Amino acid sequence: MMKKAIQMYSLRDHIKTGEDLLEVLGKVKELGFDGVEFAGYFGLDAKTIKDRLDELGLEVAGTHIGLQNLTAKNIEETIAFHKELGCKDIGIGGTATRPGPVLNRACGVLGNANKRAQEEGMRVYFHNHQEEFKPLMSGLIPMNKIMEACFIQLDTYWSACAGIDNYSYIKKHADKIVHLHLKDGIDCKPKALGEGDADLASVVKAAREVGFEWIVLENDNPKPNGLDDATRSMEYMKNELGL
């Protein structure tokens, strides 16, 4: 069975300090998640976070950091931190990808970082929004170039908003996808799972057929707060999606 993680950005309402982060990790475990995808470390060192994860029995599915953390100047420190954290997949939550020269620069950083990470048994990945599926004036689709540079994390809601058939896309690009963001919404406005009109069943079907290790819950705009929203989504994952 696929393991379930939550992107900690979904719980940002509850996290302002490092102590908050350590406390909220306990709430994540109580909700039934197997792991987390981080979105910032709030000044904590890797050992402190890893000790708390081990205490709770949580794993690290991945992380969202900034593109600057992957530059030649910073990549060694970034790799060392995430090795100590027990995180083998290092992701960015997004960056500017247009016009063409901006995309080329981003892909240069991503490609070099991914090459170095793979030397350490790790991977670098990019998390999409809608715009990466829209062609540049040259006709190039940024997502295609990004996949040449590194791996991706497919945010299945934003890809659907961009007109992508998620089932087909996942099956076609399975070797380049680290894991999926499972997300619901209406009119490109995110909601808790089961409260929107996204085709979640086909995403889960593809994920099972491919055999992904992780599926990651995210809500960019949780209501009334992150933990309440995640509680409803977890119930839906268990009861309606069989996760």
C-alpha positions in Angstrom: 0.0 0.0 0.0 1.2 3.5 -0.8 2.4 5.5 2.2 0.6 8.8 2.9 2.4 12.1 3.5 1.3 15.7 4.0 2.9 18.8 2.5 3.5 20.8 5.6 2.6 24.0 3.8 -1.0 22.8 4.3 -0.4 23.3 8.1 1.3 26.6 8.0 -1.5 28.2 10.0 -0.2 26.3 13.0 3.6 26.7 12.5 5.4 29.9 13.3 8.4 28.6 15.2 10.6 25.6 15.3 8.9 24.4 18.5 5.5 24.7 16.6 6.9 22.5 13.9 8.0 19.8 16.3 4.6 19.9 18.0 2.6 19.8 14.8 4.6 16.7 13.6 2.9 15.0 16.5 -0.5 16.0 15.2 0.5 14.7 11.8 1.2 11.3 13.3 -2.1 11.4 15.2 -4.0 12.0 11.9 -2.6 8.8 10.5 0.1 10.0 8.1 3.2 8.0 7.5 5.4 10.9 6.6 5.8 14.5 5.7 7.0 16.7 2.9 8.6 19.8 4.5 8.1 23.4 3.6 10.7 25.1 5.7 12.6 24.1 8.9 12.0 27.2 11.0 15.6 27.5 12.2 15.9 23.9 13.4 18.9 21.8 12.6 18.5 18.5 10.8 19.3 16.3 13.9 16.7 17.9 16.0 14.0 17.3 13.4 15.2 13.8 12.7 15.2 12.9 16.4 11.5 14.0 16.5 10.6 12.1 13.4 12.2 9.0 14.8 10.4 9.5 18.1 7.1 9.6 16.2 7.8 7.0 13.6 7.4 9.4 10.7 9.5 9.4 7.5 10.5 12.2 5.2 8.9 11.9 1.7 10.5 15.1 0.4 10.8 18.8 0.9 10.1 22.1 -0.8 13.1 24.5 -0.7 14.1 27.4 -2.9 16.0 27.3 -6.1 18.8 29.2 -4.5 19.5 26.2 -2.2 20.4 24.2 -5.3 22.9 26.5 -6.8 26.6 25.5 -7.0 27.3 27.7 -4.0 24.7 26.0 -1.7 24.2 22.4 -3.1 26.7 20.7 -0.8 25.2 22.2 2.3 21.7 21.3 1.1 22.7 17.7 0.4 24.4 17.3 3.8 21.4 18.7 5.6 18.9 16.4 3.9 21.1 13.4 4.3 21.1 13.9 8.0 17.4 14.5 7.9 16.8 11.2 6.1 15.4 12.9 3.0 16.6 11.4 -0.3 14.3 13.5 -2.5 14.9 17.2 -2.5 12.3 19.4 -4.2 11.5 23.0 -5.0 8.0 24.3 -4.6 8.3 26.3 -7.8 10.3 29.1 -9.5 9.9 31.4 -12.4 10.1 29.5 -15.7 9.4 32.2 -18.3 10.5 33.8 -20.5 12.9 31.4 -22.2 16.2 32.7 -20.6 14.6 32.4 -17.1 13.6 28.8 -17.9 17.1 28.0 -19.2 18.7 29.4 -16.0 16.4 27.5 -13.7 16.9 24.2 -15.7 20.6 24.7 -15.5 20.5 25.0 -11.7 18.1 22.0 -11.5 20.1 19.9 -13.8 23.4 20.4 -12.1 21.9 19.9 -8.7 20.2 16.7 -9.7 23.4 15.3 -11.2 25.2 16.0 -7.9 22.4 14.6 -5.8 22.3 11.4 -7.8 25.9 10.9 -7.0 24.8 10.7 -3.4 21.8 8.4 -4.1 19.4 11.3 -4.0 17.1 13.1 -6.4 16.1 16.7 -7.1 12.5 17.4 -8.2 10.3 20.2 -9.3 6.7 20.8 -8.2 4.5 22.2 -10.9 1.7 24.8 -11.0 -0.4 25.5 -14.0 1.9 27.8 -15.9 4.6 25.2 -16.6 2.2 23.5 -18.9 1.6 26.7 -21.0 3.9 27.0 -24.0 6.4 29.8 -24.3 6.3 32.0 -27.4 8.8 29.6 -29.0 6.2 26.8 -28.5 8.4 25.0 -25.9 6.4 23.7 -22.9 8.5 24.5 -19.8 7.5 21.2 -18.1 9.1 19.2 -20.9 12.4 21.0 -20.5 12.3 20.7 -16.7 11.9 17.0 -17.0 15.0 16.8 -19.0 16.9 18.6 -16.2 15.5 16.7 -13.1 12.6 14.8 -11.7 9.2 16.2 -11.1 6.5 16.0 -8.4 3.2 16.2 -10.3 0.6 18.4 -8.5 -2.4 16.7 -10.0 -4.8 19.5 -9.3 -2.7 22.2 -11.0 -2.0 19.9 -13.9 -5.7 19.2 -14.3 -6.4 23.0 -14.2 -4.0 23.3 -17.1 -6.0 20.7 -19.1 -3.7 17.7 -18.5 -5.2 14.2 -18.4 -3.5 13.1 -15.2 -4.0 9.4 -15.7 -2.3 9.4 -19.1 0.4 11.8 -18.0 1.3 9.8 -14.9 1.5 6.6 -16.9 3.6 8.2 -19.7 6.1 10.0 -17.4 6.2 7.6 -14.5 10.0 7.2 -14.6 10.4 11.0 -14.1 7.8 11.4 -11.3 9.0 11.2 -7.7 5.5 11.3 -6.2 2.1 13.0 -6.6 0.3 15.8 -4.9 -3.3 14.7 -4.2 -5.5 17.8 -4.2 -9.1 18.7 -4.8 -10.8 22.0 -5.7 -13.4 23.8 -7.8 -12.6 26.4 -10.5 -8.9 26.1 -9.7 -9.5 27.0 -6.0 -8.2 24.2 -3.8 -10.4 22.5 -1.3 -10.2 19.5 1.1 -10.4 16.1 -0.6 -14.0 15.2 -1.6 -15.2 18.8 -1.5 -14.2 19.6 -5.1 -14.7 18.1 -8.5 -11.2 16.8 -9.2 -11.0 13.2 -10.6 -9.1 11.9 -7.6 -10.0 8.2 -8.4 -8.1 8.2 -11.7 -5.0 9.8 -10.0 -5.0 7.1 -7.3 -5.6 4.4 -9.9 -2.6 5.6 -11.9 -0.5 5.8 -8.7 -1.3 2.3 -7.8 -0.6 0.9 -11.3 2.8 2.7 -11.4 3.6 1.6 -7.8 4.5 4.9 -6.2 5.9 4.7 -2.7 4.3 8.0 -1.6 1.2 10.0 -2.3 1.2 13.5 -0.7 -1.8 15.5 0.4 -1.7 19.3 -0.1 -4.2 22.1 0.2 -2.9 25.6 -0.6 -5.9 27.2 1.0 -7.2 25.1 3.9 -10.5 26.0 5.7 -11.0 26.8 8.5 -7.4 25.8 9.3 -4.8 23.3 8.2 -5.4 20.6 10.8 -9.2 20.6 10.5 -8.9 20.5 6.7 -6.3 17.7 6.8 -8.6 15.7 9.1 -11.4 15.8 6.6 -9.0 14.9 3.7 -7.6 12.0 5.6 -11.1 10.6 6.3 -11.8 10.9 2.6 -8.5 9.2 1.6 -9.3 6.3 3.9 -13.0 5.9 3.3 -13.5 6.8 -0.3 -10.1 6.3 -2.0 -8.9 3.2 0.0 -5.6 4.8 1.0 
